[in-house]
Amino acid sequence: MPLDTQTPPKPVVSSSRDDDARDPAYLKIRDVIYQACGIYHSEEKLYLLAGACKRRMAAGSKATDPRHYLELLTGASTKVVELRELLNEITIGETCLFRSQPQITALQNVILPELIATRGKIGLKKLKIWSAGCSTGEEPYTLAMFLLEQSEKLLKGWTFEIQATDLNDRSVETAKNGVYGGYAVRNTSDLYKRKYFSPAENDKLRVNDEVRSRITFSRLNLNDDSKMLFMKGMDLIFCCNVLIYFDIASKRRVVQHFFSSLQAPGYFFLGHAESLYQVTDQFRLVHLPGTTTYLKGLPGSEGNPKP
Amino acid sequence: MTAIPLREMQKKVEALRSLPSSPAVLKPLLDVLHEPPDKVPIDKVVKLVSYEKTIAAQLLRIANSPLYGRTKPAESIQAAIFTLGIQRIEDILLSNCFSKMVPSDKWVVDPGVFWRHSFGCALVCREFAERIGYHDPDKAYLAGLLHDLGIIVNSLAFTEQYREVLAKAVEAGRPLDEQEEETLGFTHCQSGVILAKAWALPQPIRDVIEWHHTTTLAPAGNPLIALTHLADLLCRVRNLGYGYEEWRVVDLATDPGWIDLGEHCPKLATIDLARFTMDLDAYVVRITSLVDTIFSVN
């Protein structure tokens, strides 16, 4: 996997993108989305939001310009449906293997060394990881491959297991199959493709058994309190672009479960544009190079409960 | 390598004051920098710009770069000043005169990287100040712009040793000031403040230069120190650092600077740090194009 830490920041977005997103209605839509689901578009990402809105305007929604679209998103009779449709547009194409390189790089250089140091002390040389809302399996396979790649390096003498859950039966079946087309592996390096995949029909790639054996796929409703209680002793939890569909009350309840499921110190990863602002006082937002994560600190290390 | 005794460090740094390459524009520029940008009279800026023969042409080229999207080209220096804004002129003048002060073979941290970090930190300081209700966002901007003066000092006075410091810090993914302390025996804070004193920078800015890595030791009552410290940390975890990643978890909420700043600015407790952090990514884009424009026309 390319782990180029010296990569310069991305070049300026082209002016045509800027023009599209310059309508002030998009700033209001941005805030509506952020309030409703905690997904945030900073200035240089507004063109993505504008693109998603335009696709919705072209496909079925009754609005023709951003201001009318904003009315749809906030109107009492239309907002529930339209918000969900827009979220689908925003998160479309988000799933691929090795989607968030800063997360993987930070795992390798910061989080794993720290976990190995703290967990190693108590003699348990096993990592437990939960991919919550794993959709069609891209995230747990990415983690499994990355960790396998570390098994002769950082994780020498360690084992790991990954629990991958999703609400949707069909997604879980697709995930178990582990067959991916070119688009899903666009960020996967040739080294990983050679090592952890074999050719499947229609030019697709099938994840090797060695990788599969590290993952347990199952159906789980994050709102099912009794089942959530069984998810214990996790070292890392990933839950990307899932909570955005929850209302604030269920979001709080689910995040509370995640908190209980983690060992301390343990980390809870969200999608790169997601925030838990005003959802939790227990997790603490901490910074890693180019990304953020939420920390469950050791008892007594809470410091100031904000942010 | 053995650490450099503090006295020797002080002597070498003080000698820098008389460097012939120290440009004439510096003193009046620093005078202008004390004032809020909207209070600076335009004739003062025109005068500033006239100090350096090459600067007028450079400002025109920057004002006419695609970054500013003018439909008609700026042809007079007044038009360039109007397009760029006084803050930007100050940025360009300051980076220009520092660049002249440091011969190209003495830059240890790449000048583009250094200015991305300094301008970035300045912007983050001002934005942070505004969001938490700190009363003087322009002073915060200046603090961010100058906080790492000591990196220039170390590059000039201890070039070879400093190359070693940077290489080791990059290799270990460790904070630069920690590596300086270990290898040199002092940090850019201690060397920077010597020059800051010699240049008679205002006391609050001097304090920032001296204490931004050791906020717990700083004199009480100057929230600018903690503010700059936190903005600096944010820049370094968000692609506006010294050109390499520091491999550690940065936990702002338990940082003594965070707690200290919260006592001065109660609004800090309500800031949406996740959102602020994501907004920084837009700064990276802006700052990078600004620095690239400044340096590509040099």
Interface residues (C-beta under 8 A of the other chain):
Chain A: T5 Q6 P8 P9 K10 P11 V12 V13 S15 Y34 Y40 S42 E43 E44 K45 T105 N109 V110 I111 P113 E114 A273 E274 S275 L276 Y277 R284 L285 V286 H287 L288 P289 G290 T292 L295 S301 E302 G303 N304 P305 K306 P307
Chain B: P66 L67 G69 G173 L233 L234 V237 R238 N239 G243 Y244 E245 E246 W247 R248 V249 V250 D251 L252 A253 T254 W258 I259 G262 A269 T270 I271 D272 L273 A274 R275 T277 M278 D279 L280 D281 A282 V284 V285 T288 S289
